[in-house]
Amino acid sequence: MRKVVHKRATVQPGGRIEVMDGDLEVGEHVDVVISPAPAPSLRSAWQIISQGSGQRIFKSAKEVDAYLAEDASLGRADVPFQRTHLPGHQSHQLHG
């Protein structure tokens, strides 16, 4: 017995729905169930990250530097990051 295959499709003009599966045999009988899918999320990665609880959103590398410097001055041991400059790049990367 073949396993159930879940496919996502977009309804075309005239209500047409097209599903293709290379594992189907010509003349094979199949059941088709149509269930409306939720709309895809149109949120950007930035929006998703900013909605996380306890997340800090920095607008610039200077804000990151100030935050890390403040934590270092408080002697916090739970901030294991150090700033690294990449040759040829003006952006900053944090490495744990």
Secondary structure in CASP SS format (residue, H / E / C, confidence):
PFRMAT SS
TARGET T0000
AUTHOR 0000-0000-0000
METHOD secondary structure of the structure
MODEL  1
M C 1.00
R C 1.00
K C 1.00
V C 1.00
V C 1.00
H C 1.00
K C 1.00
R C 1.00
A C 1.00
T C 1.00
V C 1.00
Q E 1.00
P H 1.00
G H 1.00
G H 1.00
R E 1.00
I C 1.00
E C 1.00
V C 1.00
M C 1.00
D C 1.00
G C 1.00
D C 1.00
L C 1.00
E C 1.00
V C 1.00
G C 1.00
E C 1.00
H C 1.00
V C 1.00
D C 1.00
V C 1.00
V C 1.00
I C 1.00
S C 1.00
P C 1.00
A C 1.00
P C 1.00
A C 1.00
P C 1.00
S C 1.00
L C 1.00
R C 1.00
S C 1.00
A H 1.00
W H 1.00
Q H 1.00
I H 1.00
I H 1.00
S H 1.00
Q C 1.00
G C 1.00
S C 1.00
G C 1.00
Q C 1.00
R C 1.00
I C 1.00
F C 1.00
K C 1.00
S C 1.00
A H 1.00
K H 1.00
E H 1.00
V H 1.00
D H 1.00
A H 1.00
Y H 1.00
L H 1.00
A H 1.00
E H 1.00
D H 1.00
A H 1.00
S H 1.00
L C 1.00
G C 1.00
R C 1.00
A C 1.00
D C 1.00
V C 1.00
P C 1.00
F C 1.00
Q E 1.00
R E 1.00
T E 1.00
H E 1.00
L C 1.00
P C 1.00
G C 1.00
H C 1.00
Q C 1.00
S C 1.00
H E 1.00
Q E 1.00
L E 1.00
H E 1.00
G C 1.00
END
